[in-house]
């Protein structure tokens, strides 16, 4: 089962992994299930056409929802110019977007949120995160986004700050056809793009085989295990002169199997392009209705990179630089492809069946060139480094779902819904490369540049991860009447299973035998076939085996819940219930020989528990209602976080290693909220409190090369509490007809405080043992100013979003905590609809031209220039 044995993990198969986990008395699964349409009604905040008509329907639905939840509809997403689920969710009360991928709910990090797809739990194709990168879901396949902030027992118990349910388009009400094309431009793209042969501008978004590991290299791994001269000589029969010579030849010739034609070049940037097409129709079959919805979306974009990176130690009250890279340039080429095919059959008003097949693929090809100083050159005026990295990554997810809803009037009006989902996520990162040129100033003031002479001069990485999940659930609801009270008894069951296979192969090029003159050439010449085969250069490759790089893992959850809903005389509504979950998990790191690395007794995690919730709504008057809520939930560590395997966080470039001793976080939540509804406005204000037992935090370990090394540990206790408010108001403050009737304002505001206490740990020296939670922002503000013309031909929206500073990572060794600084986002979208079926849309993003920055004690640690983005699109529909 070694990564050096042709990824034989896959031969173990799902059944063996599940048996392994069960034998070890653990196997987790993050539960998932669908929720019934009847029991999960949500607030609809749609802003399309005339705003107030949408607001009226929103008010009607808000009164019906039992738990605090919000919904973004298709029209609102389209109106604001959102290209995917992530950007759309920025405008929900208390939500902030991180790295354009992950959401923070009420100022809490992404670990405190969860994502469902049509009510089902699906795997994340990003192995560094438990949650799905929401930018992978294009707006074209989304019918609505539901954000539930208060827990209800039909949801998985892994619920911290909130849950996002992505609902894809279902059976259409009538025949529909939608076509859109668009283009975009970023202000950073005024310079040429960075690329390399076989990379960059690839419209397909799939590797052509030049990056992937060759069959010859794979066969060598299977045959020898660890590739180096000594190990191969031993495999050939023992250490002697003949076998060493033969092994040296084998090692040299294996070097020919790497993609070495990767010299960085500059070329003109092509305009971005995106397009989508969808079709839906329904057909009457006697008394039944059959429907189909299909769509495909494609997006190709290029954006230049401009960054800074620094890392410091501390001396007294001052920070002393260890790494300074103030000149980082590069380009990210990205291709997104998605497809959807849904079928539905409505036998009659009581029985409905649906299927949903969704495919998502996101390919990124990044070239980054960093000029600056590492720990070796930071104090040398006449030397600096040029570090080059090529990172290619394909992420994909394929999900098949079948679900049904049934009303049984002959059986006490019981309603039942069920679903079964099978999904697979993959991440393939073949042939990623890193190398460093050292620049030295000569006597005449010019600089000479050469690839460093080192045993690890060039690093190649081949990574692959596969996640397979399947889950099923059913929910039932029995309504009945008791006096003035309308009652319903709810219950259900769900299960979730996951298996993961992860492999990483790391290789180094040894250039110790090369001369500086040879190393002064470009990369492809230094490692040409002739140069590699020249015995005088002493070229060697070796694969890194100093740590476990591979792992296998499995999870299982069995869950059941019961609940009760009571509506008393249109005065009170009470919802309460409890969920039981049996959670089992095992994650096993493997060394180069496929053997278990570490103590297997530390790897299993098994827990079960009851998770109650309660929600009370008091209808004070026709315009005013009050809500109160309580719940007990859990936040569990991700597979990657509990596996002691080193990886690079793609969002921060930090080195991260897991910790097998992590425990789950128990979360107790309280909510209270007032909601006012009027004909032309609505307002709400609420308070919340969360108590966290053993919160999981990211901490810095002691690194050895002047770079950040991160890991995870449990704190002792934590708490989050705050206030949130939102409003929607048309600007018709004057009597009679006036131009202000066409404008509206909408917004929300969240203010919260957090505190965590954490004990000292071996391997690190935390500066503050009492501080705010990682990723928590004290305030989040969203504001919209919108315009709708009387004839609906012109629509415009100005959107502002900002979050308060938040801890990026905790300080160590007397350094203060590092804070990501507030980011003020101002976006504008204008839509012109000259005909009923045709529209043109213009968008402008980051108008204020803000940068993303992380600061520590007044010093800049990271800076990323976002640039200003502009988009133009055309759409046609009937």
N, C-alpha and C positions, 0 to 999 in steps of 0.2 A: 504493500500500500504506500510505497514511497513516491514522493514527487520525482525521484530519480529513477522511477521504474514505470515510465510511460503513463503516469497518472492513473495507476492501477486502482486508485480509490474508487473510480467509476465501476470497476469490476466487482467491488464489494456490494454495491447496489443498495437500494433503499431498504430492502428487507433485512439485510445483514446489519446495517447501521441501526435500524430500529431495534433489532434483537439485542445488539450490543448495548444500546442505551437502557433497554428494559432490564437486561441482566445486571447492569451496574446500578439499578434502582433509580434511574433518572433519565429523563428525556423531556425537554420542554416543548411547549408550543405556545406561542402567543395566540391566545384564543381569538377567534373571529366569528362573526356571523352576521347575517342580514338582520335588518330590523323591519318590522311590519310597517306597511304604509299607514295602517290605521293608528298604530300606537306611537308613531314617531312623526308627528306633524311639526313643522318648523316655520320659523319666521321668514317670510319672503320679502327681500328688500330689492325689488326690481325697479330700475330706472330706465324706462324706454318710452319713447314718444312723450305724451303728456305725463309728467311726473306724478301728479296727484292721483290719477287713476290707479297707478301702480302702488302708491302709498296706501290707498284705501284697501286694496287686496292684501297688502302687507299687514295692516292693522287687524284685518279679519283673521288671518292665519296666526298672528302672534297671540291672540286671545286663546287659541285652541291648543297651543303647544304646552305639554306638561313640564318640560325642562328648558332651561335657558339654552337656546340654540339660534343660529343665524344662518341665512341662506343667500348665496349669490346666484342669481339666475343667469341663463344664457344671454339674455338681452343686456343685462347690466355689465357682464364681462365684455361683451362686444362693444358696448358703448364707450367703456373706458380704454379701449385699445389693448386689452390684455392679450398676450400671445399664448399664455399657458396658465395652469392652475396656480402656480406660485405667485406670479405678479398680481393675479386677481385677489388673492387672499390678503394682500397688504392692507386693504381698506376695511377689513372687519375689525370691530372694536377689540382693542387689546392685542392685536396680532402685528408682528414685525417679521420681515423677510430677511434671511441671512444667506449671503452669497448667491442670491437669486434662486435658491433651491429649497431651503428649509424654513419652516415657520416657527416663531417663538410665540406661545400663547401666554398672555398676561405677564410678559417679561421673562418667562421661563425658557430654558434651552430646549432644543429639538427633542431631547430624550423624554421630555414631559408631554409630547404630543404623539398621536398615533394617526395612521392613515388607513382608511378602508376604501375598497373599490367596489361599488355597488353593494356595500354592506359586508364585503368579504375581506379577510386579511390576506394580503399577497406579499411576496418576498420583495426585498429591496435589492436592486442591482448594484447598489453602492455598498461594498462590504465594510466601509468605515462608518456606516450609519445604520441604525435599526429602522429608521423611517425612510420612505421612498422620496427621492428627489422630485419635488412637485413640478419642476420645470420640464420633466419628461412628458407631462400630460398636456398636449396642445389644446387650445381653447375650442377647436373645431369638434372634438369628440365629447365635450362636456355639456351635459344638460343643466346641471346645477352643482354647487358646492355647499355642503352642509357642515357647519362648524358647531359642535355641541360642547359647551363649556362646563355643564353640570352633568355628572355621571348618572346613568340609568342602567339598571341591571341587565338589560339585553345586550349591552356593549361589553367588549372584553374588559376584564378588570385592570389590565395594563393601561391606566388612564391617569394622567398627571394633571396637565393644564387644560387639555381639550382633545377632541377627536375630530378629524376631517374625513367626511365621506364624499368621495368623488362619484357622482352619478353620471353615467354616460347616457347618450341619447337612446330613447326606447322607441316603441311603435309610434309612428307619426299619426297625427289626427287626419292628415290628408297627404296627397302626393306632394313631395317637395324635392327641389334640386338646388344645391348651393355650390357656387364656384367662386373662389377668391384667389387673387394673385397679388403679391406685394414685393416691395424692395425696401432696403434700409441702408443707413450709413451711420458710422460713428466718427466723431471728430478726431479720434486717435488714428484713424485710417488715412490721414493725409500723407503719412509716410508709407514706404513700400513694406510689404509683408515679409516675414521670415519664413523660409520653407527649406526643403531638402529634396533630393531625388526620391521619388516614390511617395512623397508626403504632401501635406498641405492641401492643395486645391483638388481634392478627390470628391467628385459629386456623389459617388455611390455611398460613401461612408462605411466602407468595409475594406479590410486588409486584403491585398492581392497575393499574399503569401510571402512577400519579401521580408516581413518583420517576424513572422512566426518561426518557431524552432524547427530546424530542418530534421528530416527523418534520420540522417546520419548522427546528428548530435543527440537526438532522443535515444537512438540505439546504443550509443556510447554510455549514456546515463544508465540505461537498463543493464548493460554488461558490466560496467565498472563501479557503479554507484557514485563514488566521488571521483571527479576528474582532476587529476594532477599526475605529475610524472612518477612519483613514488607509489601512489596507489595503483596506477595502471601497471607498473613494473611488478608489483606484488601479485596482481591478478594474472600476469603473464607467466608466473612461475617462481617469482622470488627476486630479491634485490641482487642483481649482478650487472656487470657492464653491458652485456648484450641486451638484457631486458630493459635497462635504463635507456639505452640508445633507441631501442624500438619504441619505448614509451614516449620519448621526446619527439619522435617522428609522428606518432599518433596525435600527440597534443598539438603539434604545429598544424597538422592537416585538419584537425577539427576547427582550428581558427578560421579556415576558409568557409565554414558554414554560417558565419555571422554576416549580417548585412552591414557592410562597411562603406558603402557609397552614400554617405550621409553628410556631406559637406553642406554647411548652412549657406543659403543663398538669399538674395532679395529679389522680389518681383512685385509687379503692380497688383494692387488689390482689386478683385472683381466685386461688383456690387452684390449685396446680399439678395437672396431670393427666397420667397416662401410662397407656397401654393397649397390649396386644399380643394377637394371636391367631395360632395356627399349626396346621396340619393336615398329617399325613403318613400314608401308607398304602402297602402293597405288594400286588402282584397276581401270582398265578402264571399264567404263559402257557406251558403245556406244561412243559418242563424249564427254562424261563427265568423270571426274576423281574423285574417292572417296578415301580419305586417312584417316588413323588412326595412332595415336601416343599414346602410353601408357608407363608409367614408375612408378617405386616405389623405394624409397630410405630409408635406415635405418642407423642410426648412434648411437652407444652407447659409451659413454666416461666417464672416471672418472679422476678428477684432484684434488689433494690436495691443500689446501689453506694455505698461510702463509702471514700474514698481521700485520700492526701496525695501531692504531688509537689514536689520541690525540685531545684534545680541550683545549683552553686557554682563560683566561681573560687577561686584561692588567693592569699593575701597573707602572706608569711612562713610561719609555722606554722599559720595560721588559714585556715579556709574562709570566703569572703565570698559571701553569697547573691546570685544573679542572678535566680532565679525562686523564688517561694514561693507555693504553692497548698495551704494547709492545710485548705481547706473544699471538698471535691469530693463532690458527690452526684449520683446518677443512677439509672438503671434499665436492666437488660438483659432484653429480652423474647426468648425463644428457642423455636423450634419445630423438632423433629426428626422426620423421617419416613423410614422404611426399608421396603423390601419385598424378598422373596426368593422365587424359584421355581426349584426344582431337580428334575431328572428323572434317573432311573437305570435302566439295563437290564443285568442280569446274565444273559448268555446261558447260561453254565454256570460251573463253579468256576474256569475258566481265563480267562474274558473278561468284562470289565465296562466299561461306558460310562456317563459321567455328564455332565450339563450343570448349570451354575449361573448364574443371572441375579440380580444384586444391584443394587438402587438405594438410594442414600443421599442425603438432603438435610438440610442444617442451615442454618437461617435465624436470624440475629441482628439485632435492632433495638435499638440502644443510644442512650439519651439521657444526656448528661453535662453537668452545670453546674459550672463551676470558679470559685470565688471566691478571689482572691488577687492577687499582684503579679507582673508580668513585669519584664523588665529596664528598661522605661520608668518603672515606678511603684514599684519596690522600695524606693527611698529617699525616697518622698513619703508623708507621713503622712496627707494629706487625699485621696488617690486610691487606688483599687484597681479591679481588673477583674472582670468576670463573663463568662467564656468559655463559650459554648454550642456543643456539637457533636452532630450527629445522624448516626449511622453505621448504615447498613443493608447487610447482606451475605447473599447466598444462595450457599451452597456445595453442590455436588452431585457425585456420582460414579455412573456406570452401567457395570457390568461384565458381559460375557457370556463364559462359559468353557465349553469342551468338553474332556473329558479321558477317558483310557482306561487300563486296565491289562490286561496279557495275560501268561499263562503258557504257554510252548511246550514241553511235555514231549517232543514229538517232535523238538525241536531242542536237545538237551543241556540241557533244563530252563531255557532262557533266559527271563528275565522282562523285559518292556518296559512302560514307562509313558510317556505323552505328554500334552501339553496345548496348547491354543491359546486365548489370551485377547485380547479386544478391549475396550478401556475408554476412557471419556471422562470428564474432570473439568472442571467449570466453576466459575468464581467471578464473580458479578455483584454489583457494588456501585454501584447507581445513585443519583444525587442526594444524595450525602453533603454535609452542610453544616457550616460553621464560621463563627462570628461573635463579636464582642466588644463588650460594652457597658462604658463607662468610668463609674465612680461617683465623684462629687466631693462632698466635704462642704461644705455651705453655712454661712453665718454663724450660723444658728440651730441648727446641729448636725445637721440632717437631711442626707440625701444625695440628689442629683439623678443620674439615670442616663440615658445617651444612647449610641446606637450610634456607634462611632468614625467620625469624618469622615476618609475615607481612600480612596485609589484601590483598595485591596484590602480594603474593609470587610467583605465577605462572600465566602466561598470555597465554590464548588460543585465537586464531583468526581464524575465518572462513570467507573467502572472496569469492565473486563471481561477475563477471561482464559479461554482454552480450551486444554486439553491433550488430545491424542489419542494413544493408545498401542496398539500391538499387539505381541504376543510369542508365541513358540512354543518348545517344547522337547521333547526325548525323552531318556529314560534307559534303559539296558540293563544287565542283570546276568547273568553267566554263572557258575554255581557248579560247582565240581569238587573232587576230593579228591586230596591228595598225602601219602601216608603217614598220619601222625596229624593232619595239618593239613586242616581244612575251609577251602577257598579260594573266593574269588569275584572275578571281574574285572568292573569297572564302567566305564561310559563314557557320554557323552552330548553333546548339542549344544543350544544355545539362541540365540535372537536377540531383540532388543528394539529397537523404533523408537518415537520420540516426536516430535511436532511441537507447538509452542506458539505461540499468538498472544495478545499482551497489548496492551491499549489503555487509556489513561487520558486523559481530557479534563478540564482544570481551567479554571474560569471565575471571574472576579472581578466584583463589583458596585462601581461607583465612586459614592461619596456626597459627593464634595467640594463639589458644588453645593447640598447640602441645608443648611438652617439647623439649629442645635442644637435648636430647638423641635420641628422635624419629626423629628429623630433621637431625640427623647425618647419617641416613641410605641412601641407594640409592633411587632414585626417585620412582621406582615402588613399593618399600616396604613402603615408607612414605604414598603413596596414594593407598595402596592395598584396596580391597573391605572391609576387616575386619577393617582396620584403618579408612576408611571413615565412615563406619556405626557405629563406636564406638562413642557414644554420649559424652563421656568424652573428646574427642579431639576437639569438637566444630567445626568440619569441615563445611564450607559453600562455596557455589559458588555464584557469582553475575555476571551479565553482565553489562559492562560499558556503561553508558548512559549519560555521562557528556557532550557529543557533538553529532552533527549530523554525522552519519557514512554512511548513505545510500543516494543515490540521483537517480533521473530520469532525463533524458535529451533528447533533440531532436534537430535536425538541418535540414535545407532545403536550397538549392540553386537553383535558376533558372538563367540560363546564356545564352547569345547569342553573336555572334561575326560576324564581317564582315572584310574582308581584301582584299588586292590587291597585286599581284606580277607582276613586269615588268622586262623583260630582254631586254636590248637595245643593239643590234648589237654586242653582245658578249663583251661589254665594261663595262656596268653597270647593276647591278641587284638591284632592289628596292623592299622591302617587307614592307608593313605597314598595320595596322589594329587597331581595337578597340574592346574590349570585355566589355559587360555589365553584372554585377552580382547583383542579389537581394539575400541578405544573411540574414537568420533569425535563431535565436538560443534561447533556454531556458534550464537552468540547475537548478533543484530544489532540495536542500538538505532536507532530512527528518529526524525527530527525532525518538526516540524509539517507539513512539505511531503512527508512520506513518503520522504525521502532518508536515506541512511545517515549516522548521526552518529558521527564519529570515524574512526579508521584501521582499515579492514576487516582489515588484516593482523594486528591484535591480537586478533581475535575467535575464530578457530578454535582448537580444542584437539584434538589427536590423540595417542593413546598406545596402546601395546600392551605386554603383559607376561605372564609366567608366574607363577602364584600357587600354590605348593605347600602341602601340609598333611600332618601326621602325627599319629596318635593311637595310643598304646600303653596297653593295659589288662593289668595283672598281677593274676590271681586268687590272692591270697595264701592265702586259706582260704575256707570256705563263707560266712563272715560278713564277710570283709574283702577289699577290692580297691583297687588303686592305679591312677591314671590319669596319663599324661603326654601333653602335646600341644605342637605347634609349627605355626605357619602364617605365611604372608606374604600380606597383603591390601592394599587401597587404600581411601582415603576421598577422593571426588572433590567438587569444588565444585559447588554447585547452580547452575541456570541464572540465578536471580535474583542470586546472589552475583557472577557474572562479567559481569553486564550493568550498565554505568554509568548506571543509571536510579534516580532518587530514589523511595523509597516509605516508607510509615509502617508500622512493625512493629505489628500489632494487639495483640500481647501486652504490649508495653512502652510504646507510643506514641512510641518513639524514631524520628527520621528516619534512614533507612538508604540508602546508595548502594552499588552494586556496584563491583567492581574487575576489569577485564578481564585483569589480569596474574596472577590466582590460579593456582596449580599444585596438583596432587593430592598428598595425603599418603600416603606409604608406611608401612604398619604391620607390624611384626614382633612376633608374640605367642608367649609361652611359658606353659604351664599345668601344674600338678601338683595332684593331688587324692587324698585318702584317703576311702573310704566304708565305713561299718560298717552291717551289716544284722542286726537281731535280730527275734524274733517280735513284740515289742510296742514297738519303737522303731527309729529309724535316725538316723545322724549322718554328717556329712561335714565335712571341712576341706580347704581348698585354698589355693594361692598362685598368683599370676599376675604377669606382667611384659609390658609393651608398650613397644616402641621406635617413636617417631614421627619420621619425616623430613619436614620442611616442614609442620608442623601448621598448619591454618587457624584463625585467631583473629579474634574481633571486636575492633575497636579504635575509639577515639573520635577523630574528626577535629576540626579547629578550626571551631566553629560561628560564626554571625554574629548570632544573635538570642537568645543566652542559653539555647538548647536543645541537647540532645545531638544530635550528628550522627555516626552510626556507619558503619563500613565494614569490610572484611575484608582481611587480609594474611596471608602465610605467615610463620611463625616459622622458626627455623633447625632446632632439634631439640627433642624432647620425650620424656618417659618417664612411664609410669604403672606402679606396682607395688603389690601389696597381698595381703591375706589375707581369705578369706571362709569362713564356717562356717554350718551349719544343723543343725537337730535337729527331731525329732518324737517325742513321748513321752507315753504314757498315764500318768495319775497313779494307778496301781495299786500303789503302793509297799508297801501293807500286805497281809498274807496273808489269804485268805478274801474273802468278799463284803463290800464296803464302798462307801460313797457316792462315794469318789474314783474308782472305776472308770468313772464317767460323765464324767469330765473329762479333757482332754488339753491339752498345751501344744505349740506349734510356733513356730519362729522362725528367723531368720537374721541374720547380722551380717557387714558388710564394712568393713574398714579398709584404706585405700590412701593412697599419696602420689603426687604428680605434680609435674613441673617442666618448664618450657618456657624456652628461650632465644630471644630475638627481637631483631632489629637495629633501629636507629632508622629512621624513615620520614619522607619529606617530607610536610608537611601535618599532622603530629602530633608531640608530644613525650612519648613514653611515659616514665612515671616509673620503672617497674621493667622492666628488660630481661631479668630472670630471675625467674620467679614460677610459681605453679601454673597449670594449664590453666583456661581459661574453663569455668565450669559444673561443675568437679570438686569433689566432696565427699569429705572424708577418711573419713567414716564414714556408713554407712547401717544402720539397725536396723529389723527387722520382728519383731513378736511377736504370737502369737495364744493366747488362752485360750478353749477351747471346751467345750461341754457337750452331751451326747446322752443323753436319757432312755432307760430300758430299752425302753419301748414305741415310741420314735421319735416321740412326739407333740410333744415339746418339744426344740428345738435353740437354742443361743445361742452367739454368738461375740463376743469382745472383741478388737479389733485395734488395735495401736499401731504407728506408723511415724514415724521421724524421720531426717533427713539432716543432715550437718554443713554448716557455712556454705560457700558457694561463690562464686567471682567472677562477678558479673553482667556487669561490663565492666572493662577495665583502666584505671587512672588515668593521667592526662596532666597536663602542666604542673605537676609536683611534687605533684599530688594522689595520695593512696594509691589502691589498687584498691578498687572498690566491691563489697561482699559481700552476697549474699542470705543472710539469717539462717536458722538452723535452724527448721523448722516441725514441732512436735509434734502429730501427728494421732492422735486416739483415737476409734474408732468402735465402735458396738455394734449387733448385729442379733439379734433374737429371732423365732423362727418357731414357730407353733403349728399342728399338723396334726390336727384333731379327727377327720377322716375320711381315708381313703386317698387320695382324689382332691381334697381341699380343704385349703388352708392359708392362714393369715394371717401377715403379716410386718410387724414394726415395726423401724425403723432410726433410729439417731441418729448423725450425723456431726459431727466436730470438737467433741467434747464439751468439750475444754479451751479452746475459744473462742480459738484462736490466730489471729494476723494474719500476713500475708506482709509482710516488711520488707527493704529494701535500705539498708545503712548505708555511709558513707564517712567515715573519720577521726572516728568518733563522732557524725556528723551523719546525720539521717534523710534519705534521698533519695526513697524511695517506700514507701508503706504502703497495703496493701489489706486491708480488713476482710472476712474470709471469712464470719463468722457461723456459727451452729449450725443444722444442717439436720435435719429430722425427716421421716420417710416412713412411710406406711401402705399396704399393698397386700394384695390378695386374689387368689388364683389357684385355678384349677380345671383338672384334667387327667384324661384317661383314656387 
